[in-house]
Amino acid sequence: MSSNLVIVESPAKAKTIEKILGEGFTVKSCFGHVRDLSKKNNGVDIENNFQPSYEVPDDKKAIVKELKSLSKKSEVWLATDEDREGEAISWHLCEVLELDPKITKRIVFHEITAPAIKNAVANPRTLNIDLVNAQQARRVLDRLVGFELSPVLWRKLSSRNLSAGRVQSVAVRLVVEREKAIRAFEYESKFRISAVFTKGNEKFKAVLNKRFEKEADALSFLEACKTAGFEVSKVEVKPVKKSPAAPFTTSTLQQEASRKMSFSVTKTMAVAQKLYESGKITYMRTDSVNLSDTAKEGAAKYIKSQFGNEYSNPRDYSTKDSSAQEAHEAIRPTDMDKSSIGGSSDQERLYELIWKRTIASQMSQALLERTKVKIDVSNREELFEADGEVLKFPGFLKVYMESTDDEDNEDEDTEGLLPAMEVGDALKGNNIQAVERFNRPPARYTEASLVKQLEELQIGRPSTYAPTIGTIQKRGYVNKTFRDGEERNFRQLDLVNGEVVAKTLTETFGAEKAKLFPTDTGMLVTDFLVEHFSRVLDYGFTAKIEKEFDDIAQGDIEWHTMLESFYKPFHIEIEDTIENAERVTGERVLGTDPKSGRQVSARLGRYGAMVQIGTAEEEEKPRFAKLQEDQSIDTITFEEAMKLFDLPRVVGTFEDKEIKANIGRFGPYVMHDGKFASLKKEQDPYSITEEDAIVLIKEKREKDANKYIKVFEEEKIEVLKGRWGPYIKKERKNFKIPKDVEAKDLTLEDCLKIIKEAPEKKKGRAKKK
């Protein structure tokens, strides 16, 4: 039996570390947290100095039992992650394994490599109780906020599906306020003038330095250009230096992976976790941009060997935010010589992004020559301007260029190489054009730009960004969605062969790709919380709470005191809101149904936003219809609402049975003979034809036929292909098939045995009467 037991968080990490440590060490995983707050009385004894009450969940009891048995025969080394969450997990392990935290060895490492692991073992420390208390304070505070706020929402917004959270509600507020700004935005248009100029045989594009509000003014300018001369009035050449971006932090990695690879925040962290656990990169939850001396030396060596000495420029980066909580390194490769790795496609792409960013951060600046040319129009005061850029020395651009979130750079097409010009040079103007251009509202958030905003406001920390973004979507407060946009007309004037030709063209605007939209539920909940809990929803106050967690981690303030100062005024607000706040439905009366004469309204119901004909007070029951994803209580029109009542719609018949189209919980579908087939993205339940519906029904039948592996009809047992692999279905219950069993070889006896031995599923909490 090994004399040393090392406990880590994940099984993938355990295998790697056990290979490194070798004989004498057993490495086991605790699979994350082994205890959490009890559900009884919120798990917090408020009257007893906010004493938390912890319990081991059922799914962790076997793990704790095994670790307890092993710990009695070995010296224990706690090697959970190096952040506050990891420190807290180690403390909980001490508690459940009955270890003395004052003498139990605690080891941390930024990367899973042989030198880092062996160095950690050679330099163990003991548990940092300040870090533990910072995590406890966060967990207790979030439990108190969630458990006390959520029942208020259930009572005042008539839905038990609602919840609130200290950080999640603030994140939703950001999305809601951005949406309100977009809805209140007033579009204005101006005419932008551009021209293609010729000098000798070379052409380049320039833009007028003024925009015209009226078409008549743009037309007047083009008329003047018929007889105008064009002459270079100013040439300005400036050397410009571009510096590389700092190595990745958690936030900047999430942003760049979103821009360059369209990764969600959650996906980025999941892929980065696998890279870390396999020893490819350093720890992926960090707000530091610092690189170790070893990393800088490795980068310099690689850069010099591949590009030459002139490309190497080792530099240090410092974190701007003074509240950066851990003395971590930035996210970087563990081996600078490896520009690529094996693994899945996602792992390869994310690793390459991290490697390029790290290498580029240690390279020389890029040297450019930027030219700005101004062009006089002989009979007007306005000037045309053209910008050009020449790359003199690529420096870090040989490897990497950071992306941006800028969606509004119209003048990119005017940049590029310019011909050699001097003041006084005459130019020939061609293709002079005035195009009506509309101003743009603020951009909706992507997952990554919302993380960036939270970071700038100092709300949340590296470990909280991804869970927060995931939670607000799972709760139904925010949807990440695509919108096709709308069409609008714009005017274009072209000066062609001495004549101005005017035409009306069409463009699509408002198209959105993977943007965050607040749901009606999110908007109503946010408005309610801002009205009654303005302190908790305040950005500055939320950032102040984060700073206090940092102070606890530094040992500067006592965590019980911090909780008391927050809770007392918060609880007063809770009691006041329960007693005095009115119930909220967000109801908006849209008009009167011409057939029945009953009121038509839109409001928030128990299962989300809906429209209804009639009221609860009337003898005849109201009729209800659910709003579609791109519709809102605040903006839906009477006509759009009435169209929703056209469903379910009889599309036609097939095999002498009706086909109906409708919208359900999982989107639009057609129903035939008791079976359902989802519509494709481009299909509409209001207009789908009988022919297209029959195609969907046949495709669904073929798909269903292929999902059966085996059927035992008498016992009503089926072996089916599922989304996550084969499984057994008996009546309405599903059962997992063990990984070492081939589904196609299962007999009836095998299935009955698996069903009999399957663990019972946890029962939900009984509803209170």
Secondary structure in CASP SS format (residue, H / E / C, confidence):
PFRMAT SS
TARGET T0000
AUTHOR 0000-0000-0000
METHOD secondary structure of the structure
MODEL  1
M C 1.00
S C 1.00
S C 1.00
N E 1.00
L E 1.00
V E 1.00
I E 1.00
V E 1.00
E C 1.00
S C 1.00
P H 1.00
A H 1.00
K H 1.00
A H 1.00
K H 1.00
T H 1.00
I H 1.00
E H 1.00
K H 1.00
I H 1.00
L H 1.00
G C 1.00
E C 1.00
G C 1.00
F E 1.00
T E 1.00
V E 1.00
K E 1.00
S E 1.00
C C 1.00
F C 1.00
G C 1.00
H C 1.00
V C 1.00
R C 1.00
D E 1.00
L E 1.00
S C 1.00
K C 1.00
K H 1.00
N H 1.00
N H 1.00
G H 1.00
V E 1.00
D E 1.00
I H 1.00
E H 1.00
N H 1.00
N C 1.00
F C 1.00
Q E 1.00
P E 1.00
S C 1.00
Y E 1.00
E E 1.00
V C 1.00
P C 1.00
D H 1.00
D H 1.00
K H 1.00
K H 1.00
A H 1.00
I H 1.00
V H 1.00
K H 1.00
E H 1.00
L H 1.00
K H 1.00
S H 1.00
L H 1.00
S H 1.00
K C 1.00
K C 1.00
S C 1.00
E E 1.00
V E 1.00
W E 1.00
L E 1.00
A C 1.00
T C 1.00
D C 1.00
E C 1.00
D C 1.00
R H 1.00
E H 1.00
G H 1.00
E H 1.00
A H 1.00
I H 1.00
S H 1.00
W H 1.00
H H 1.00
L H 1.00
C H 1.00
E H 1.00
V H 1.00
L H 1.00
E C 1.00
L C 1.00
D C 1.00
P C 1.00
K C 1.00
I C 1.00
T C 1.00
K E 1.00
R E 1.00
I C 1.00
V C 1.00
F C 1.00
H C 1.00
E C 1.00
I C 1.00
T C 1.00
A H 1.00
P H 1.00
A H 1.00
I H 1.00
K H 1.00
N H 1.00
A H 1.00
V H 1.00
A H 1.00
N C 1.00
P C 1.00
R E 1.00
T C 1.00
L C 1.00
N C 1.00
I H 1.00
D H 1.00
L H 1.00
V H 1.00
N H 1.00
A H 1.00
Q H 1.00
Q H 1.00
A H 1.00
R H 1.00
R H 1.00
V H 1.00
L H 1.00
D H 1.00
R H 1.00
L H 1.00
V H 1.00
G H 1.00
F H 1.00
E H 1.00
L H 1.00
S H 1.00
P H 1.00
V H 1.00
L H 1.00
W H 1.00
R H 1.00
K H 1.00
L C 1.00
S C 1.00
S C 1.00
R C 1.00
N C 1.00
L C 1.00
S C 1.00
A C 1.00
G C 1.00
R C 1.00
V C 1.00
Q H 1.00
S H 1.00
V H 1.00
A H 1.00
V H 1.00
R H 1.00
L H 1.00
V H 1.00
V H 1.00
E H 1.00
R H 1.00
E H 1.00
K H 1.00
A H 1.00
I H 1.00
R H 1.00
A C 1.00
F C 1.00
E C 1.00
Y C 1.00
E C 1.00
S E 1.00
K E 1.00
F E 1.00
R E 1.00
I E 1.00
S E 1.00
A E 1.00
V E 1.00
F E 1.00
T E 1.00
K E 1.00
G C 1.00
N C 1.00
E E 1.00
K E 1.00
F E 1.00
K E 1.00
A E 1.00
V E 1.00
L E 1.00
N C 1.00
K C 1.00
R C 1.00
F E 1.00
E C 1.00
K C 1.00
E H 1.00
A H 1.00
D H 1.00
A H 1.00
L H 1.00
S H 1.00
F H 1.00
L H 1.00
E H 1.00
A H 1.00
C H 1.00
K C 1.00
T C 1.00
A C 1.00
G C 1.00
F E 1.00
E E 1.00
V E 1.00
S E 1.00
K E 1.00
V E 1.00
E E 1.00
V E 1.00
K E 1.00
P E 1.00
V E 1.00
K E 1.00
K E 1.00
S C 1.00
P C 1.00
A C 1.00
A C 1.00
P C 1.00
F E 1.00
T C 1.00
T H 1.00
S H 1.00
T H 1.00
L H 1.00
Q H 1.00
Q H 1.00
E H 1.00
A H 1.00
S H 1.00
R H 1.00
K H 1.00
M H 1.00
S C 1.00
F C 1.00
S C 1.00
V H 1.00
T H 1.00
K H 1.00
T H 1.00
M H 1.00
A H 1.00
V H 1.00
A H 1.00
Q H 1.00
K H 1.00
L H 1.00
Y H 1.00
E H 1.00
S C 1.00
G C 1.00
K C 1.00
I E 1.00
T C 1.00
Y C 1.00
M C 1.00
R C 1.00
T C 1.00
D C 1.00
S C 1.00
V C 1.00
N C 1.00
L C 1.00
S C 1.00
D H 1.00
T H 1.00
A H 1.00
K H 1.00
E H 1.00
G H 1.00
A H 1.00
A H 1.00
K H 1.00
Y H 1.00
I H 1.00
K H 1.00
S H 1.00
Q H 1.00
F H 1.00
G C 1.00
N H 1.00
E H 1.00
Y H 1.00
S E 1.00
N C 1.00
P C 1.00
R C 1.00
D C 1.00
Y C 1.00
S C 1.00
T C 1.00
K C 1.00
D C 1.00
S C 1.00
S C 1.00
A C 1.00
Q C 1.00
E C 1.00
A C 1.00
H C 1.00
E C 1.00
A C 1.00
I E 1.00
R C 1.00
P E 1.00
T C 1.00
D C 1.00
M C 1.00
D C 1.00
K C 1.00
S C 1.00
S C 1.00
I C 1.00
G C 1.00
G C 1.00
S C 1.00
S H 1.00
D H 1.00
Q H 1.00
E H 1.00
R H 1.00
L H 1.00
Y H 1.00
E H 1.00
L H 1.00
I H 1.00
W H 1.00
K H 1.00
R H 1.00
T H 1.00
I H 1.00
A H 1.00
S H 1.00
Q C 1.00
M E 1.00
S C 1.00
Q C 1.00
A E 1.00
L E 1.00
L E 1.00
E E 1.00
R E 1.00
T E 1.00
K E 1.00
V E 1.00
K E 1.00
I E 1.00
D E 1.00
V E 1.00
S C 1.00
N C 1.00
R C 1.00
E C 1.00
E C 1.00
L E 1.00
F E 1.00
E E 1.00
A E 1.00
D E 1.00
G E 1.00
E E 1.00
V E 1.00
L E 1.00
K E 1.00
F E 1.00
P C 1.00
G H 1.00
F H 1.00
L H 1.00
K H 1.00
V C 1.00
Y C 1.00
M C 1.00
E C 1.00
S C 1.00
T C 1.00
D C 1.00
D C 1.00
E C 1.00
D C 1.00
N C 1.00
E H 1.00
D H 1.00
E H 1.00
D H 1.00
T H 1.00
E C 1.00
G C 1.00
L C 1.00
L C 1.00
P C 1.00
A C 1.00
M C 1.00
E C 1.00
V C 1.00
G C 1.00
D C 1.00
A E 1.00
L E 1.00
K E 1.00
G E 1.00
N E 1.00
N E 1.00
I E 1.00
Q E 1.00
A E 1.00
V E 1.00
E E 1.00
R E 1.00
F E 1.00
N C 1.00
R C 1.00
P C 1.00
P C 1.00
A C 1.00
R C 1.00
Y C 1.00
T C 1.00
E H 1.00
A H 1.00
S H 1.00
L H 1.00
V H 1.00
K H 1.00
Q H 1.00
L H 1.00
E H 1.00
E H 1.00
L C 1.00
Q C 1.00
I C 1.00
G C 1.00
R C 1.00
P C 1.00
S C 1.00
T C 1.00
Y H 1.00
A H 1.00
P H 1.00
T H 1.00
I H 1.00
G H 1.00
T H 1.00
I H 1.00
Q H 1.00
K H 1.00
R C 1.00
G C 1.00
Y C 1.00
V E 1.00
N E 1.00
K E 1.00
T E 1.00
F E 1.00
R E 1.00
D C 1.00
G C 1.00
E E 1.00
E E 1.00
R E 1.00
N E 1.00
F E 1.00
R E 1.00
Q E 1.00
L E 1.00
D E 1.00
L E 1.00
V E 1.00
N C 1.00
G C 1.00
E E 1.00
V E 1.00
V E 1.00
A E 1.00
K E 1.00
T E 1.00
L E 1.00
T E 1.00
E E 1.00
T E 1.00
F E 1.00
G C 1.00
A C 1.00
E E 1.00
K E 1.00
A E 1.00
K E 1.00
L E 1.00
F E 1.00
P E 1.00
T C 1.00
D H 1.00
T H 1.00
G H 1.00
M H 1.00
L H 1.00
V H 1.00
T H 1.00
D H 1.00
F H 1.00
L H 1.00
V H 1.00
E H 1.00
H H 1.00
F C 1.00
S C 1.00
R C 1.00
V C 1.00
L C 1.00
D C 1.00
Y H 1.00
G H 1.00
F H 1.00
T H 1.00
A H 1.00
K H 1.00
I H 1.00
E H 1.00
K H 1.00
E H 1.00
F H 1.00
D H 1.00
D H 1.00
I H 1.00
A H 1.00
Q C 1.00
G C 1.00
D C 1.00
I C 1.00
E C 1.00
W H 1.00
H H 1.00
T H 1.00
M H 1.00
L H 1.00
E H 1.00
S H 1.00
F H 1.00
Y H 1.00
K H 1.00
P H 1.00
F H 1.00
H H 1.00
I H 1.00
E H 1.00
I H 1.00
E H 1.00
D H 1.00
T H 1.00
I H 1.00
E H 1.00
N H 1.00
A C 1.00
E C 1.00
R C 1.00
V C 1.00
T C 1.00
G C 1.00
E C 1.00
R E 1.00
V E 1.00
L E 1.00
G E 1.00
T E 1.00
D C 1.00
P C 1.00
K C 1.00
S C 1.00
G C 1.00
R C 1.00
Q E 1.00
V E 1.00
S E 1.00
A E 1.00
R E 1.00
L E 1.00
G E 1.00
R C 1.00
Y C 1.00
G E 1.00
A E 1.00
M E 1.00
V E 1.00
Q E 1.00
I E 1.00
G C 1.00
T C 1.00
A C 1.00
E C 1.00
E C 1.00
E C 1.00
E C 1.00
K C 1.00
P C 1.00
R E 1.00
F E 1.00
A E 1.00
K E 1.00
L C 1.00
Q C 1.00
E C 1.00
D C 1.00
Q C 1.00
S C 1.00
I C 1.00
D C 1.00
T C 1.00
I C 1.00
T C 1.00
F H 1.00
E H 1.00
E H 1.00
A H 1.00
M H 1.00
K H 1.00
L H 1.00
F C 1.00
D C 1.00
L C 1.00
P C 1.00
R E 1.00
V E 1.00
V E 1.00
G E 1.00
T E 1.00
F E 1.00
E C 1.00
D C 1.00
K E 1.00
E E 1.00
I E 1.00
K E 1.00
A E 1.00
N E 1.00
I E 1.00
G E 1.00
R C 1.00
F C 1.00
G E 1.00
P E 1.00
Y E 1.00
V E 1.00
M E 1.00
H E 1.00
D C 1.00
G C 1.00
K E 1.00
F E 1.00
A E 1.00
S E 1.00
L C 1.00
K C 1.00
K C 1.00
E C 1.00
Q C 1.00
D C 1.00
P C 1.00
Y C 1.00
S C 1.00
I C 1.00
T C 1.00
E H 1.00
E H 1.00
D H 1.00
A H 1.00
I H 1.00
V H 1.00
L H 1.00
I H 1.00
K H 1.00
E H 1.00
K H 1.00
R H 1.00
E H 1.00
K H 1.00
D H 1.00
A H 1.00
N H 1.00
K H 1.00
Y E 1.00
I E 1.00
K E 1.00
V E 1.00
F E 1.00
E C 1.00
E C 1.00
E C 1.00
K C 1.00
I E 1.00
E E 1.00
V E 1.00
L E 1.00
K C 1.00
G C 1.00
R C 1.00
W C 1.00
G C 1.00
P C 1.00
Y E 1.00
I E 1.00
K E 1.00
K E 1.00
E C 1.00
R C 1.00
K E 1.00
N E 1.00
F E 1.00
K E 1.00
I C 1.00
P C 1.00
K C 1.00
D C 1.00
V C 1.00
E C 1.00
A H 1.00
K H 1.00
D H 1.00
L C 1.00
T C 1.00
L H 1.00
E H 1.00
D H 1.00
C H 1.00
L H 1.00
K H 1.00
I H 1.00
I H 1.00
K H 1.00
E H 1.00
A C 1.00
P C 1.00
E C 1.00
K C 1.00
K C 1.00
K C 1.00
G C 1.00
R C 1.00
A C 1.00
K C 1.00
K C 1.00
K C 1.00
END
